[in-house]
């Protein structure tokens, strides 16, 4: 009997973490609604300038929508300064690496 109770307790303890993971997904927004403003257009362009401009557009949109706060936006802008300089200096690969690193640091990868 003691062994049966001990086994039952052990099974319950093992199942507890699994039960905590059982969540339902939130419903998608209703059809016809958009989180991003309807007039938002992703900047076009090739190379490092296009990469920088597109990431800035996403960050500006996220700031406007309240998905990031002003301090995060300001930090990203500071981190993109060297990317701007590298891009202007013809160092496309370096500029894109800086943008990619910034995206990764802030959860955009």
C-alpha positions, 0 to 999 in steps of 0.5 A: 500500500505504501508503495502504491501511494508513493508511486501515485505521488511521484506520478502526480509530481511528474505530471504537474510541470506538464499541466502548467504548459497546457495553455490555449492560444489567443484568438487572432484579431477579427478579419478586416482589422490590422495591427499596423496602420493601413497606410504603412509601407515597408521602405524599398531599396537594396543593400545596406540602406534598404536594410537599415530603412526597413528596420527603422520603419518596423521600429517606428511602427512598433513604437507608435503601436506601443510594442516597444517603449521610447528607451528601446527605440532610442537604444536601437537608433543609437545602435544603428548609427554605426550601421549608417556610417558603415553604409555611407562609407561603402562597407555594406557587409559591415552595415548589414552585420550591425543591423542583424546584431541589433535585431538579434539583441532586441528580439527581431530575429 
